[in-house]
Amino acid sequence: MPDYVHGHETSERQRLRDQGELLAELLFDDGDFSESEHILEVGCGVGVQTENISRRQPSAKITSVDVSEAYIRDARRNLERAGITNVELHHADAMGLPFKEATFDHVFVCFVLEHLPDPQQFLATARRLLRPGGHLTVIEGDHGSAYFHPSGVLAQKLIECQVELQAKAGGDARIGRRLFPMIVQAGFHKTRVSPRSVYVDGSRPKWIEGFTINTFTAMIKGIERPAIDTGLVSQEEFDQGIEELLRTSEADGTFNYTFFKATAER
């Protein structure tokens, strides 16, 4: 698996937790794990989505893996603090999962495919790991869906820097739009993809702080050093771009971003 472009620092781990808690209802309001006795979560991060799955299906056995040992440690602490006891955590690479075929009833993947060098290969593996009739859930963003007011040339340039850096690391920050054909090509049936838009304006102060500032802008701030060190932008351009993004969080600003949730059956 390529390097995680956002890094694994404490600030990024906190951003992931804040993001997961904020988006839980948007992403899980129609999640169905009721018939799943054994669930595989790939890329569990700090355990926020793990907790959401567990609370929706407390009787299931959940196997959660992540490539980062630091994230696994955080996830273990967070799940213990939440009183979650039906989860087994493993340090493993998404591109080399150490499980037997037809082991799981459900494979859940959130914000992972965008970082993989070969998401199509991963989906084929996920299908093999599922029992016949098992289900797949994939949730991804698409940086091409970010638009805002007031618009900012440098803000948009920073988003493109994020896309380019992720591509250089082997990923695709615009993968959300590709989910349907990829999942169908992997051999799944009953594939359904639905957009989950986050729209923020002055009437939604919780989302201004939680999403515009602490999720999206914080994510872009996280690429400051690689964006500048690789010559994609100057320090002055980066600082101005961040100011333009933050300008959208003021009373007359708006911000929109779309996630895509896919479900399918083996």
N, C-alpha and C positions, 0 to 999 in steps of 0.2 A: 504494500500500500504506500502511496506517495506521502511526502510530508504534509501534515495538516497545516494549511496556509495561515490559519488564525493563531497557531501556536498552542502551547499547553500551559501557559502561565496562569497564576492564580486569578488574575483579572478576567481571562478568557473563561476559566471554569465558572466564575461567578456570573459572567454574562450568559453562559449557557443555562445556568440554573434560573436566572431571571427570565430568560426567553421562554424556557419550557413551562414555567409556572404561568406566565402571561398568556401563552398560546394554547394552554391545555384544553379549554372549552372549544375553541375554534377547531382544533385538530382531532379531538376525541369525542365530540358530541354525538357522533353516530358510530363510534367504534364498537364492534361486536366480537367479543372473545368468549362468548357464552358456551360454545361447543369445543373449546380448546382446552385439552388437558395438559399439553406440553407446548410451551411457547418459546421460540427463539427470538431474542432481540439482538440485532447486530448493530454495534456502535452505540452502546448504552450511555456513553459520556459520563456525566456526574449522577445519573440515576433518576432524573426527573421523569422521563417518559416511562421508565421502569416502574416507578411508583404509580403512575397513572394506569398502567396496564394491570398491576397487582390489585389496585382498588376496584377495578372493573371485573376482575376474575380472580378473587382471593383463593379459590380452591385449585387453581392451576399450578403446575410446576413451571417456573420461568427460568430459562437459561439466558443470561445476558453476557455479551462479550464486548470488549473494546481493545483497541491496539495500544492504548495509553495506560501504563501502569498507574500513573498519577490520577487519571480519571477513575480507574477501578478503585483506588483507595478512597477517593471522594465519594464514589457511589456507595461503597460499603458503609462508610460513616453516615451518609445521608439516609440510607435505607434502614440502618439500625436505629437511627434517631426517630424515624417515622414508624417504627414497629413493624416493618415489612419482613416477613420470615420465609416467604415462598420463592426466594430468588437465589440462584447460584451464579456467582460472578466468575468469569474466566478471562484471562489475558490472551487474546487471539487476534489474528489479522483477518479482516473480512475476506481477503482473497485466498485464504488458506484455512478454512474452518475445519476443526478436527472432530467432525461428527459423522456418524454413519448415515447412509441414505434412509429415507422414509422414517425419520426419528420424530419429527415435530408435526403438530396439528396446525401451527400458525407461525409464520416468519414475519417479524415486524422490523421495519427499517425506516429510520427518520433522520434526515439530513446526513446521509451517508453516501449514497450513490454519487453525489456531486463531487466527492473526493476520490473516487476510485478510478484507476487507470483503465479498467475494462468492466464497466457496470453490466454489460451484456453477459459476460462470463459469470459475474456474481449472481445475476438473476437465474441463469441456468443451474448454478449450484444450489440456489435457494429452492428451486423446483425439485431437485433431486432429494434435498433434505426433508421435504414435505411428504407426509403420507398421502395416498390417493384421496382426493376430496379436501385436502388441507387448503388453508387460505394464506394469502400474502397481503400485507399492507405496506405501502411505500409512501412516504411523505417527503417532498423536496420543494425547495424554493426555486425562483427564477429571477436572476438579477436584471434581466431585460424587462421585467414587469414593474420596476421601481420608477415612479414618476411623482412629481411634487410641484408645489407652488409656494413661494416664488421659485421659478426654475433657476438653475445655476450651472454655467458651463463647466466650472471647475469641480463642482459637486458631481456632475455626471462623469467627468474625467476620472475622479477617484473610484467611482463604481466600475468603470472600465478597467482601471488598474487592478481592482479586485478580481475581475473576470480573467484578465491576462495572467496574473500571478497564479491563479488557480489552474489555468490551462497549462502553464509551465510546470506546475507540480503534478500534472497528470489528470486533473479533474475538469469539471464543467459546471460553472456557476449558473448556467442557463438550462440545466438539465430538466427542470420541471415540465417544459413543453414537449419533451421527448418520451415521457413515461409510457403513454399508451402504446406506441409502436414497439418500444423496447420490450415491454412485458408480454405483448402478444407474440413477438418474435421468439421469446424464450419458451413459448409453448403453453402459457397459461390460458385459462378459459374465463369467461364471464368478467372480463376486465372492464373496470369502470374508473374513470378519472373525473374528479370534481375540483374546481378552483376554490380556494379559501382566501378571499381577499381581506387584507387589513387596510382599512381606510381610517385615517386620523385627521381630525380638525380641532379647532378651538373648543368644541363642545365635549371633547373626550380627553380631559386632562390626564386620566390614568394611562391612556394609550400614548399620549404625547411623551410622557416621561418613560413609560415602560417599553414602548416600541421605537418611536422616532429617535429618542435620545439614547436609551440604555441598551437597545437591541441593535438597530440598524447602524446608527452613527458610531456606536461603540465598536461594532464589527469593523467598520471602515477605518476607524482610528487604529485598530490592531495591525493594519498593514503598513503603517507609516514607515518603518525602517526599511522593509524590503522594497516598497514602492520607490523610495528616495534612493536607496543604495543601488538599485538596478537602473536608475536613470529614467524611470517612467514619469516622474514629476519632480519638481524642485520643492524644497522645504516651504518656500513662500506659496507655491501653488497648493501644496497639501494643506497648509494652515487655512488658506482662503477657501478651499473646497469644504473643509470641515465647518467653517463659519457659514457657508451657504447651506449646508445640510441642517445645521442648528437653526438657521433662519426660518426653516419650514415649521419649526416647533412653536413659533410665536403665534399670537392670537389670530392673525389673518393668514396663517400658513396651512397647507394640507400636505398629506403624504399618503401614498398608496403602494402596497406591495402584495404580490399574489403567491401563495403557496399552492401546491397541487397534491391532492391525496388520491392515491390509486389503490384499488382493491382487486383481487383476482383469486381464482381457484385453480388448483392443480387438477 
